[in-house]
Structures are given as structure tokens and as C-alpha cells.
């Protein structure tokens, strides 16, 4: 194994409820609706220093990297290994 470092990350999955029914009702306008939802999620993630990573039909993955916490006990454990 090679040495590495720990990164603390928050993952959030945002899901559009009733996606199938919405696309059936909107038909040709469903892509416009989904693009508007994506724009809102991207702008919110960006506003709070996050990233909208992937989209899988009705689900969006958003991540935030947390600031590194100074914990001397963890550093001592890592150096001992």
C-alpha cells in the first residue's frame, strides 16, 4: 500500500419525484424542465462551494469537500503506521 491522505466529503443525492409522470405530461418540454432543475442545483451547489457531479435521469449527485480538521490524535496514529 502507498501512503495517502484523508479527505472529508459530504455527498447529497437530489431526486426529482414522479419523474416518469412529469416527462409523460410535458413530453417535448421535459428536457427544458430537467435543464432548469439542473441549473438550480448547479447554482446552489456553486453558491456554497460544492460541485454537481453527475446526473442519472431523475437523480443528481452533489458533493462538498469539508475543510481539514486539525486533530493531533489522528496525525499521531497515521505517523505510527
Phi, psi and omega in degrees: 000150178254151180293149180217194176220154183269137175237129177266127185225145173254129177251138176227134174250121177255131184238137175274112179293145177057040183301316181298315180295321179297315181293327178292323180285316184281335180049254186289341180268004183294325178292323177297317178298313181296323177294324177292319177297316179298321179296319178295314181296318179296317181292321178293317179298316180295321181300323181253034174059041177243180180227133171272112191269303186225162177226129176230089183055264186262006183239142177235136176255126180236138181232151174228130174272125181278150176297150180291131179268135178275109179226106185296330180296317179295319180296319179295320179295318181294322180289330181287336182280000000 
